[in-house]
Amino acid sequence: MFYAKRCVLMSIACFFIPLWCASACHSHEVDELKIQAKAGSVLAQLKLGALYYSGGKLPWDPSQILKFTQDDAIRGDVKAQISLGRRYFKGNGVAKDLSQAQYWFTQAAEQGDVATQFALAMLYLNGNELPQNYPAAIQWLTRAANQGDAKAQFNLGLIYHTGKGAAVDWVAARDWYTKAANQGQVNAQINLATLYYNGEGTAQDYAQAVHWFSQAAQQGNADAQARLGTLYYSGKVDPDYQKAMEWLRKSAAQDNKMAFWGIGNLYAFAAGVPASPVIALAAINASIKEINEDNHKALLASMSKSDIEKAKYLTDEMLKPNNFLVVLDRYLSENKKR
């Protein structure tokens, strides 16, 4: 399993929030801003545009907002170019015009603005607002990634990993994932761990898989926690059943079905815990969301009819939201007293 969803994190939506927020200004300050703006001050023009936009000290005037923003954008001011691109993209104070939005975003991206480079790349990659264009997406992702943007690095890794947008290139995928993972990008850490686990683009290395799953697990990712717990009892690395249970429980607390399966197996094989066929069957069935007797013939053969009924009841209770560990611990506590 790897993370195939494109990572936007702070999201393109956040990118389209207006840059300037007007603060309170006295009338003489507004007059001074007008003088400075007329003299060509980009900062004053942007502030005036923000005041016209807010409709506070100056009346709402879309024409003035657009005029000041356009003048500054034409002069090459990056913030104005982004602001103008956003306005055309959303139709905010102007008629919506995606070609104009594309033009102004490109101007800002060409000047090295990383956030715009990433946002533009995602627009090309998703192909919703702009026509899908993989070469352009890769170009802008690469430029942002080379400036250290972890989201861009992850998405480049994903393109080369999946082959969606470019030919599969395991080495490039691993390299970009590594750059993003070293910056703490969770999905990159999980996908990098998966490459090492499967031996894709690199020698199979379970120790590296453990390392990167650990990095993601420590950030609270339930899938990484479950994968890490599974590794600790699966025999791929030196068994550590205590760590296996610790990580599986953390994951199960987030209702992760893979963790339910792992906990079930620990109780099925008495791996670091007393054997409990009832818990094993209940947890495994909770992980696959239904009772499937064909999958558990050996386990079922060791159980009485009443124990199977107990397991079915526990499964139903475990599947209630955030209830798996509550049911597990209650059952263990009640049977410990007997």
Secondary structure as GFF3:
##gff-version 3
##sequence-region A 1 338
A	DSSP	alpha_helix	11	15	.	.	.	ID=ss1
A	DSSP	alpha_helix	27	38	.	.	.	ID=ss2
A	DSSP	alpha_helix	42	54	.	.	.	ID=ss3
A	DSSP	alpha_helix	62	74	.	.	.	ID=ss4
A	DSSP	alpha_helix	78	90	.	.	.	ID=ss5
A	DSSP	alpha_helix	98	110	.	.	.	ID=ss6
A	DSSP	alpha_helix	114	126	.	.	.	ID=ss7
A	DSSP	alpha_helix	134	146	.	.	.	ID=ss8
A	DSSP	alpha_helix	150	162	.	.	.	ID=ss9
A	DSSP	alpha_helix	170	181	.	.	.	ID=ss10
A	DSSP	alpha_helix	186	198	.	.	.	ID=ss11
A	DSSP	alpha_helix	206	217	.	.	.	ID=ss12
A	DSSP	alpha_helix	222	234	.	.	.	ID=ss13
A	DSSP	alpha_helix	241	252	.	.	.	ID=ss14
A	DSSP	alpha_helix	257	268	.	.	.	ID=ss15
A	DSSP	alpha_helix	277	288	.	.	.	ID=ss16
A	DSSP	three_ten_helix	293	296	.	.	.	ID=ss17
A	DSSP	alpha_helix	297	301	.	.	.	ID=ss18
A	DSSP	alpha_helix	305	318	.	.	.	ID=ss19
A	DSSP	alpha_helix	324	336	.	.	.	ID=ss20
###
